[in-house]
């Protein structure tokens, strides 16, 4: 278990899939569940997984597209009817759904590797309760938490464990893994009116997300 804190573009996906491959060779019977915040990231994961000869079940978009396939694949996996490796890619909204939760809970925790991409999204109570009770857990994030986010750090490490691999933007630039660039940070402060509008919009968005999750 642990968090890979690697700079964006430094290879978090490749590193996680390499770890999954090594674990699968050792375990011989393993289900890999990768959770991502957005559909475009899910598509990217599925494409890279093909390079590792992994064909993932895509659990996003309409439930009717994946529910039967997922249910059948998990049943076959549990009965050792198919290859001893199962790959699933799911977006966070679907991960939280009752349908997906019911299916993923059928996989034994000692045969499950859960990879949380952009795992800093998993510090909220609503999503934290939905993360599977996998024995093997890997979190991926360029910035899991800031120096001021002690509560977030505590929550994430309680599930994923501490940072076990770290590769900063400075490391990536020095090693020429990333093309050279510079940050120019400009701070700004909202007016009282802008702050009120920001809060109103944030509340409205929160309600819309809650409606969609239900």
Buried (B, 14 or more C-beta within 10 A) or exposed (E): BBBBBBBEEBBBBEBBBEBBBEBBEEBEBBBBBBBBBBBEBBBBBBEBBEEBEBEBBBBBEEBEEBBEEBBEBBEEBBEEEEEEBBBBBBBBBBBBBEBBBEBBEEBBEEBBBBBBBBBBBBBEEEBEEBBBEBBBBBBBBBEBBEEEBEEBBEBBBEBBBEBEBEBBBEBBBEEEBBEEEEEEEEEEEEEEEEEEEEEEEEEEEEEEEEEEEE
